[in-house]
Amino acid sequence: MYNLVSFVTRGSVRRKVIKGLLRPTTTTELAKMIGVDRAAVSRTIHAMEKVGLVECLTPNENRDRYYRTTDTGKKVSEIIEGKGK
């Protein structure tokens, strides 16, 4: 678990993305919400998806896909915020 915490905390965009995806949202909406370029958010989401922190809720859509944190991602976010074990 702490390898994933380290993965997230090594990048400022990753920290913002994992918090921003606690509720389902699109890449574009998240980019506006956290003030980061959409391409950077998209790259970050895909990297986090590969390690199991984020999941796509609408994988068959070509545009406006919705993403959210997985249960593992929520636990990692809680640890980073000091609320988890």
LINWODA-V365423 format. One record per pair of residues at least 4 apart in sequence whose C-alpha atoms are under 8 Angstrom apart, sorted by the first residue. I is the first residue (numbers start at 1). J is the second residue. Records with the same first field share a line. If there is no record, write none. Layout:
I = J + J
This chain:
1 = 5 + 76
2 = 6 + 76
3 = 7
4 = 8 + 51 + 76
5 = 9 + 76 + 77 + 79 + 80
6 = 10
7 = 11
8 = 12 + 14 + 15 + 18
9 = 14 + 15 + 80
10 = 14
11 = 15
12 = 16
13 = 17 + 36 + 40 + 41 + 44
14 = 18 + 44 + 48
15 = 19
16 = 20 + 34
17 = 21 + 30 + 34 + 41 + 44 + 45
18 = 22 + 53 + 54 + 69 + 73 + 74 + 77
19 = 77
20 = 30 + 33 + 34
21 = 25 + 30 + 54 + 67 + 68 + 69
22 = 68 + 69 + 74
23 = 68 + 69
24 = 66 + 67 + 68 + 69
25 = 29 + 30 + 65 + 66 + 67 + 68
26 = 30 + 64 + 65 + 66 + 67
27 = 31 + 38 + 41 + 42 + 64 + 65 + 66 + 67
28 = 32 + 38 + 64
29 = 33
30 = 34 + 41
31 = 35 + 36 + 37 + 38 + 41
32 = 36 + 37 + 38
36 = 40 + 41
37 = 41
38 = 42
39 = 43
40 = 44
41 = 45
42 = 46
43 = 47
44 = 48
45 = 49 + 54
46 = 50
47 = 51
48 = 52 + 53 + 54
49 = 53 + 54 + 55 + 56
52 = 70 + 72 + 73
53 = 69 + 70 + 71 + 72 + 73 + 74
54 = 67 + 68 + 69 + 70 + 73
55 = 67 + 68 + 69 + 70
56 = 65 + 66 + 67 + 68
57 = 65 + 66 + 67 + 68
58 = 65 + 66 + 67
59 = 65
61 = 65
69 = 73 + 74
70 = 74
71 = 75
72 = 76
73 = 77
74 = 78
75 = 79 + 84
76 = 80 + 84
77 = 81
78 = 82 + 83 + 84
79 = 83 + 84 + 85
80 = 84
